């Protein structure tokens, strides 16, 4: 399987289930219209990367491709965040919803981070995701 297909396949995991739910019922009201209050400067991206590496990379991989060491055998696989973060559906509200609420309601292993990362920390992770190549 070529690199393009691998990335597409990884996307087909949890992000497709969340995308389907967003298309059917929209982003939950609490997350609609949210806008990241943090500037997209190097400091916020750098701090977001540290948080990402500590909390997300085990499943989503160092570069967000969904290929972290803990991803093996996950069904659905972790989302390809490189792909997802560059798509129009990945609004600030959508990403905050995904990180905050996790995937339990979607049947995925994505943990909810709303009680373990502050809102500010979750916004920093989003700044990092937006900076992924």
SVG drawing of the C-alpha trace seen along z (x, -y; Angstrom):
<svg xmlns="http://www.w3.org/2000/svg" viewBox="-29 -36 37 42">
<polyline fill="none" stroke="black" stroke-width="0.4" points="0.0,0.0 1.4,-3.4 1.9,-6.2 -1.2,-8.1 -3.4,-5.1 -1.9,-4.4 -2.7,-8.0 -6.2,-7.7 -6.7,-4.4 -5.7,-5.8 -8.1,-8.7 -10.9,-6.2 -10.8,-5.3 -12.1,-7.4 -12.2,-10.7 -14.6,-9.2 -17.0,-8.2 -16.7,-11.7 -17.1,-13.3 -20.2,-11.2 -21.7,-12.3 -20.9,-15.9 -22.5,-15.7 -25.7,-14.1 -26.1,-16.1 -23.5,-18.8 -20.8,-19.6 -22.4,-19.6 -23.7,-23.0 -21.1,-23.5 -18.3,-23.4 -20.1,-25.2 -18.4,-28.4 -15.4,-28.1 -12.3,-30.0 -8.8,-29.4 -8.0,-32.4 -4.2,-31.6 -2.1,-33.2 -0.6,-30.9 3.0,-31.9 6.0,-29.6 5.7,-29.6 2.1,-28.3 2.9,-25.7 6.0,-24.6 4.1,-24.3 1.3,-22.4 3.9,-20.0 5.2,-19.2 1.6,-18.5 0.9,-16.5 4.0,-14.3 3.1,-13.6 -0.6,-12.9 -1.3,-12.0 1.8,-10.6 1.5,-7.1 -1.6,-6.6 -1.4,-9.3 2.3,-9.0 5.1,-11.7 3.9,-13.4 0.1,-12.8 -0.1,-10.1 -2.1,-7.7 0.9,-5.3 2.0,-5.6 3.3,-2.5 0.0,-2.1 -2.0,-2.2 -1.2,1.4 -4.4,3.5 -6.7,0.6 -10.0,0.8 -10.8,-1.7 -7.3,-3.0 -6.4,-6.4 -7.1,-9.3 -4.5,-10.7 -4.3,-14.1 -2.0,-15.4 -4.8,-14.8 -7.6,-15.9 -6.2,-19.2 -5.9,-20.5 -9.6,-19.8 -12.3,-22.4 -14.3,-20.1 -11.5,-20.5 -12.7,-23.8 -11.5,-24.9 -14.8,-23.7 -14.6,-20.3 -11.0,-19.8 -11.9,-21.0 -14.8,-18.6 -12.7,-15.7 -9.9,-16.3 -12.3,-17.2 -14.8,-14.5 -12.7,-11.7 -14.3,-8.8 -16.3,-6.8 -19.6,-7.8 -18.3,-6.9 -16.9,-3.5 -13.3,-4.4 -10.4,-4.2 -9.7,-8.0 -9.7,-9.2 -11.4,-12.4 -9.0,-15.1 -11.4,-17.6 -10.6,-16.6 -6.9,-15.9 -5.8,-18.9 -6.9,-22.5 -8.8,-24.3 -5.7,-26.4 -3.6,-23.2 -6.2,-21.8 -6.0,-25.0 -2.2,-24.7 -2.5,-21.1 -4.8,-22.5 -2.3,-25.1 0.3,-22.4 -2.1,-20.3 -2.7,-23.2 1.1,-23.5 1.6,-19.9 3.0,-19.6"/>
</svg>
